[in-house]
Amino acid sequence: MALLEVENLHIAVGSGGKLLPVVQGVSFCVDENETLGIVGESGCGKSLTSLAIMGLLGDSTVRITGGSIRFDGMDLLTLSAPERRAIMGNRMAMIFQEPMTSLNPVYRIGDQIAESIRQHQQISRSAARDRAVELLTLVRIPNPSERVDSFPHQMSGGQRQRVMIAMALSCDPKLLIADEPTTALDVTVQKEVLELMADLQDRMGTAIVLISHDLGVIAETCDKVAVMYRGKIAEAAATADLFAELAHPYTRGLLNSIPVVDRDVEWLEAIPGRVPTLEETLTGCAFHPRCALATDFCASRAPETSQFKPNHSVQCHFAGGSTT
Amino acid sequence: MNIINFLRNAFAGRKLATVGFIWLCFILLAAIFAPLIAPFDPLEIDPVGRLAEPGLPNLFGTDHFGRDTFSRAIYGARMTVIIGVGSVVVALVCGGLIGMLSAYFTRLGHFLMRGVDVLMAFPALLMALVLITLLERSVFNTILVIGIVYATTTARILYGMTLKLKGEVFVDAAVCSGAGHSSILFRHILPNLVSPLLVQASFIFAFAQLQAAALDFLGLGLPPEVPSWGNMLSEERIYVTRAPWLLIYPGLLIVLSVFSMNLVGDALRDSIDPRFKDDIAGV
């Protein structure tokens, strides 16, 4: 049994009386010491999926309408609030997209780290502080014993993201969810942060769910990949298998739209059209209006998940078919 | 050290506000050491020396009972501070709790904030009058009534700010680290509200003075035997032609103190929110 199993997850946004589905039947699992990458355009439901796992969909307008999320054998969706609080931050933790705003501006960073430790462990203030210094060393903040007394505004974005990682790691979680942890950082810092996460995974055996819209980041850091499009997993496979043979035309489109340094092109290839809004009802495959391979059949029938290769699933009638 | 730096920043280049701050410090000292400063007992009646003119030994003269106006003014400062601090505490605690809880628990907020809206529909003085007629005249009730009146605006302000803070990522991060509701509200959100609360406190302190003086003047505030600036105005108003100093001194004290509190409040607000700075630059 995998550490995290998400099965047939449905999430809907309620506006007025009707519910608009934003995540439709997403399933994946992550094992210890494994990194799963979830890629997709804005609004494809990848962040909502991660928020659902962490139980942050408190708002009554966004609701989980079906499926199950199992963590270490427990069904997270049926846990009581105190049971959930005992797990969160302790055995599963999350790193957010915006390092600039995810730290409380009025507390010293050491106190914030110490607080997340003391939430779950009965240790003294000074012991928690020592642990905070230790964690800051671990995430390679220079001068940790001094920086532990810094306020968030005295640190750069990259440093703050490291503090967030330190905080997330404070109780040695088994699962770490990183929602675009490097999007707000520049490329060199991004590399350091990713390396740091990989390094910590080697050391602690943490399972990581890395959410990103950057295929390059995913290719470099993840063991397996799930590509999401409009609330569904279009294609999922081990990273090497996926990049060896792209089965879904959407994944191919994503990859083609990345500029390549050694190829001289006038225009970047883009996927035509845009992601259909939630209000537009679509029959058949959600990608068919933008797909070069689409036929009338695609417009009338939604593809089921099929095995393209062993351990490589895809939702497309023409999986592997050639396009430009 | 932080507070000293903060004050230095807030009053830098604001001469009038600095004077106001110093004046308030004098008022505070007078309130604390009233028995040492006041030359006479503020309640001691001297029928022979009624309505004496300002001079020696009665610096501000005497009132129609022959009580020393200067001593009464000093003890009045004590009342001013008690009423001000009391009202601020009541307003901030009640209003703050209502505002924060309403913003945090949205459904509860629908009920609480509608109640606050209803209370806000009444003019402040009118509501204070209604409440005080239901209660006995006492120092405590005056504080309570003024506190409740200003709790409504405090609730409104904190409601908005808590709503905004609730959406911040660090609150989500706190939820993720397993923090419960009370921990999020009071350990993560409340410390971010300290500066607006401080500003709010300074304005409530000023308004509470005006409100208390108005209630005293209408004979619905503090019991008449209590020496307060408002009571002094109220009791001696019929002697305005014979002994105008009886009204000038307490009136001046009220005006100067309220003006100072407003200046200090402005300075504090500007140092917290620099966007307002240009409006009254140099004040």
Interface residues (C-beta under 8 A of the other chain):
Chain A: M54 G55 L56 G58 A81 P82 R85 A86 I87 M88 G89 N90 A93 M94 F96 Q97 E98 T101 S102 L103 N104 P105 V106 Y107 E115 S116 Q119 H120 M164 M167 A168 S170
Chain B: E168 V169 F170 D172 A173 A174 V175 C176 S177 G178 A179 G180 S183 R187 H188 P191 N192 V194
